[in-house]
């Protein structure tokens, strides 16, 4: 393994994009002090499917599709040796989910990983990426969703307790294409994810939805950015979070930028947080920047609160214990998002993990 040496500007926490993040817990991903692991953890679990390929390409042959001023992402681009490329050929419809998974290698050295998921014109697929174990990971995943294509991407952060994970998921969505992202974060010490979307053709549609559940000492940050830079595109953002335990901390930032030429934009973003115990903190900051009034609609909402006493009373009046009543309320809170994952085994596993976390937290 080697140690990072670079001229990339180091964030100090005073920057707007880093003001919530506990930099002292990132184990050197942001400042160049992390040792670099040589392993490649991502693999394809699915059977070989016609029209689907998975290969690694030298980074020199495959430059990134977007620009970034994020310090960690710039380190990913500088120190990742290759790009894992998953390609779905044009006009291919994949009926079963394509499964990607990571084999973790511990937290003594950091993996810097680049991934490209390329969906050809009029293709249709679901990709599920499962993250488990303890690891130190900085990743950039880019999506190229060509005209008329439909991609659902599910990313599961079911990490163990020591993981530090910083990632950016950037989708480029072309004319009449559909991109749906489902983000689940229920494990790890520090997880900071940046789901972003850039539209390149009219009729494009993006849905970014997710859930997160932080317990004592965990820090989860989700920073969404949707760039409406073409006319007649649509976006929906809906994230839900629950927190339980002392110093559980979540951050949700939702930024939508409607440029002057993006007439006909239709967008809405929503974030809801449920505080289960004292000592937990949820920061929620929705933002809209609008440069044209010729739009279909634009709005946002954010709520943070505790259990609904009427819901609990209703359940307890029917003989349900307070512990089971709380569990049912939390399950119902998350169900809207979890049921969007078209895999009953994964749904059950995630709900069981949430139940287990509730028990451990004593909520």
N, C-alpha and C positions, 0 to 999 in steps of 0.2 A: 504494500500500500504506500501511497505518497501523501504529501500534505499540500493543500491549496496555496498557491502563490499567484496573486492577480492584482490588477489595478481597478477592479470593480469597486464602486463606491459602497461603503459599508453603512447600512442604516443604523441610526442611534436612538430611534424611538420618538424623535421629535417630528419626523415626517408624518403627514396625514395618513399615509397607507400603512404605517407601522405603529401608530400611537397606542393601539390596544395590545399589541403582541408582546409577550414576555420574552424579549430577546435573549435574556440570560438562560433561558430553558431550551434554546434551539440547538445546543450542542455544536456550535460552530458552522451551521449551514449558511448563516448569513454573513459571517465575517471572515471566512477563509481559514479558520483554525481546525476544521474537521479533517480527519484523515480520509482519503478516498479509497473506497472498496473497489476491487477489480471485478467482482461478480456481477452477473446479470440475473435479476430475480424473476422477471416476467416470463411467463410461458403460456402456451395455448393448450387448454385442457380438452377442448372439443375434438370430436372425430373430424377427419378430413372431409370437407364439404365442397362440392363442385362450385367454382366461382369465388372461393374464399382462400386467400393465401396469407401466410405469416412468415416473415423473414426479417433478418437484421441487415441494415444497410449502413455503410460508413457515413458518419456525420458530414464529411466533406462533400458527399454526393447528394445530400438531402438537407439543404438549409431550412431553417424554421420558416413557417408560413406567415409569421407575424412579428412585429417589433415588440420589445418590452423594455421597461426601465426598472423592473423588479430585480433586486440584487441576487436573490436565490435563483431565479430563472436564468439570469445571465451566467451564473456559475454552472447551472445544468448544461447550458449550451456550450460552455467552454470545456467542461470536463467529462461529459458523456462521450464514450468512444464510438457509439453507433446509435442507430434509431431502430426501435422495434416497430415494424410496419405491418398492420393488419389491413388487408385490402379486400373489399367486396366488389366484384366486377359489376359493370353496368348491367341493368336489367335482370339482376340476380335477386331472387326472393328466398331468404333463408328462414325456414319455418321454425327451427329450434334456436334457442339462444346460443350465441357463441361465448364460451367461457374462457376468461383469462384469469390467472391467479399468480400470486407472488410467493416465492420461497424465501423466507426471511433468514437473515444471517447475523442477527444480533445488532448491538448499538455501538460497537467499538470503532466502526468506520462507516462512512456515509456512502450510499449509492446515489449517483446522479443519473437519472433515467429520462430518456426522451422516447415518446411513443407517438406514432401517427396512425390514426384510423381513417381510412379513405373509403368512402362509399360512392360508387359510380352512379351515373345518371339512372334514375328510375329503379334503383336497387332498394331493397328493404331488408333490415336486419335489426336484431337486438344483441347488444354486447354487454356481458356482465363481468365486471372486474372485482374479484374478491381479495381483500387484504386482511391477512391474519398474522399473528405472532408479534414479536418485538423486533423493531428495525429502526434505522435512521435513514430516512428517504427524502430526497428532493426530486420531484418529477415534473415534467411538462408533457401533457397529453394534448395533441392537436387533432382536430376533426375537420376533414374536408368533405362536406356533404353536398354533392353535386346536384344539378337541377332535377327536380322531381323525385329525389331520393327521400327515404324515410329511415332515420336512425334513432333507436332508443338506446341510451347508454346508462347502465346502472353501475355505480361505484359504491362498494361496501367497505367501510372502515370499521372492521371488527377486530381492531388491534388489541394486543395485550397492553399491560399497564405502563410499560416503559417507552413505547414508541414515540418518536418525534417525526412528524410527516408534514412536509410543506409541498404543495402542489398547485399547478395552474392547469385548468382544463379549458382550452380555447377552441370554440367551434366557429367555422366559416360556413355559412349556410347560403346556398345559391337559390336561384329562382324556383319558386313553387316547391321547395324542399322543406322537410319537417325534421327538426332535431328536438329530441326529448331527453332530458338528463334527470336522473333520479339519484340523489346523493344521500347516503346513510352514514352517519358518524356516531358510533356508540362505543368506541374504544380508543385507547392511546393516552399518552400524557399530554402532548401538545399536537394538535392537528390544525393546520392553516391551509384552507383550500380557496382557490380563486376560480370559480366557474364564470367564463366570459363568452359572449356571443358577438359575432360580427356578421351582418347581413350583406350579401353581395348581389341580390336579385329580388325584384318585386314578387310578392306572393310567398315569400319565405316565412316560416313559422317556427318559433322556439318556445319550449316549455321547460323551465328550470324549477324542479321541485326537490324537496329534501326534508330530512328529519335529523335531529341530533339530540343526544341525551348525555349530559355531563354530570358526573358525580364528584365527590370530594376531591379537590385539587386538580381536576382536569380542566384544560383550556382548549376550547374549540372555536375556531374563527372561520366564517364563511363570508367571502367578499365577492359579491356578484356584480358584473358589469355587462349591460346590454347596449350595444352600439347600433342604433337605428340610423343607418347612413344611406338607405335607399328608400324610395317610396313604397307604400302599401305592404309593409311587413307587420307581423304580429308577434307579440311576446307576452308570456305569462310567467310570473315568478311566485312560488308559494313554498315557504320554508316554515317548519314547526320545530320548536325546541322545548325540552324539559330539563330542569336542573334540580339536583338533590345533593345536599351535603355542603360542608363548610368549604368555602373558596372554590366551589364549582363556578366556572366563568365561561360564558359564551358571548360571541360577538357576531352579529349579522349586519352586513353593510349591503344595501341594495341600490346600485347606481344605474339609472337608465338615462341615456343621452339621445335625444331626438334632434337630429341635425336639420339645418334649414331646408335641405332638399328632400326630407323624409315625409312628404305629404302622405296622408292616408294611414299614418301609424296608428296601431291599436295596441296598447300596452297596459298592464296592471301588475303591481307587485305587492305581496302580502307576507308579513312575518308575524307569527304568534309564538309567545313563550309562556311556559307554565312553570312557576316556582313552587317546588314541592316542600322545601324546608327553608329555614332561616340560614343566612350565611352564603347564599348563592347569589350570583349577579349575572344579569342578562343585559347586554348592550344591543340596541336595535336602532339602525340609522337608515331609513329609506330616503332616497334622493331622486328627484326628477330635474333634468335640465332640458328645456324645450326651446328650440329656436324657430319653430313655425307653429302657427295657430291652425293650419289646415290638417287636422288630424281627426281620426275616428274617436279616440279617447285615450286618456292617460291618467293613471291614478295610483295611489299607494296607501297602505294601511299597516300599522304596527301596534300590537297589543302585548302587554306583559302583565300577568296576574297570577293569583293563587287558585287553588281548587274552588270549584263552584260548590258552595255549601248546599245549595238546593239539590244538585245532582247526588252528592254524598248522602244527604238525608233521604232522598227518594230510594236509593239502593239499600240503605241500612234499615229503612222502614219495612223492607221486604225480607228481612232476616239475613242480609249479607253483612259480614263482619266489616269493620272499618278498613282493615288491610286489603281485603278483597275488593271493597268498593273503590278504594284509591287505585288499585291495579286496573280495574275495569275502566275507570275514567281515563287513565293514562293510555290504555290500549285504544279506547275510542278516539282519543285526541290524535294518536299517530296513525290510526287505521286508514284515513283518507289518503295518506301518502304511501304507506306500506302496501296497500292493496293494488297500487299501480304497478308493482313489480309482478310480472306475469310468470311467477314461479311459486307455487304453494309451499314447496319445501323451504325456500328462502324466506318467505313470509313467516312461516311457523318458527324458523330458527331465530329470526330477528325479534319476534315478539317474545320468545323464550328468553333471549338475552336481555331484553328490556325488563321482563319480570325478575330475572336474576339480579339485575342492577338495583331494582327497587327494593328487593329483599336485603341486599347488602347495605344499601343506604339507610334502611329502616324507615323508608318513606311510606 
